[in-house]
Amino acid sequence: MSSSLAGKATARERSMTLRDYAIRYGFIVLLVGLIAYFAVAADGFASPQSAVFIFQSVAITGVLALGVTATLVVGGFDLSIGSVATSAMMAASYAMVVLEQNAIVAVVACLVIGVIVGLINGWLIVYMRVPDLLATLGMMFLLLGLQRIPTEGRSIATGMTMPDGSVANGKFSEAFLALGRHRIDFFIPNLIPVSVVVLVVLALLIWFFLEYTRFGRMMYAVGSNERAAELAGAPVKAYKIWAYVISGVFASIGGILLAARLGRGDIASGNNLLLDAVAAALIGYAVLGAAKPNAFGTAVGAVFVGVLLQGLTMMNAPYYTQDFVKGAVLVVALVFTFALSGRGKR
């Protein structure tokens, strides 16, 4: 009888081990399988040109998603990132095309916008006690209107006629455009866009910051149990405000990369930034079974979203099905993470 019980215990342990492996590596396997499927099913998907398109989209989505991750770490959420990114894009375009300023002025203006929006979001949430979803949703609508006021809803491009009848004769500097268009050699010439390098650097910085600094670990503590962190003497309000400042700055960097890629201030170009970034950040929960917001998972999630959208586009899938597929993948990833692992009960 004892040998029978031991056999059942061994089988149970083996079963749990396989399940743990599935939870930990299942999403990585899914990503590899998705790439393999599109490489076979979609003509040209495995080409260098397709890889460049994926890298460019992943860079902007990933930077925004890393900002969302910072707010998720402290138990918050930022719905304004897409609007911050498009506002930064419009600000950079306005500074160079209309005001005829240089790239440094444009970049600084964008970063200032990100800091200000982050501070306002944090102040509303922490001191005015407005729920994070409502505060950032209100900021999203405010920015959607504000970014259209200077040009009365027009996109910004060299030679455009301004509302007062003047002509904008400024142009984007080559150094600024290089952020979104220049590529570097990596095994294959001109394969890796500079924007991807920016994403990798930012991902490494936020990963190290969250995992290996006291400030980052305290942010996780605030998100895990805000009351306990407060009783332990942690400046909870400051940590939460800083999380939204980080989100605002990252969103503005995403806007800079978008402006550099397009070479104009396209008012409608950021419509899907919020959905893609949020999907990448939440999919990150399922990567390596983390079941928590983390920089590495977010970066992998951004790659997954980029691969998925590029593959569907090259297979001529209707545009209106792409959000559905993204949503389905997101739901499956989160259910897989929390329901199968049981970590959602913690």
Order of alpha helices (4+ residues) and beta strands (2+ residues): alpha-alpha-alpha-alpha-alpha-alpha-beta-beta-alpha-alpha-alpha-alpha-alpha-alpha-alpha
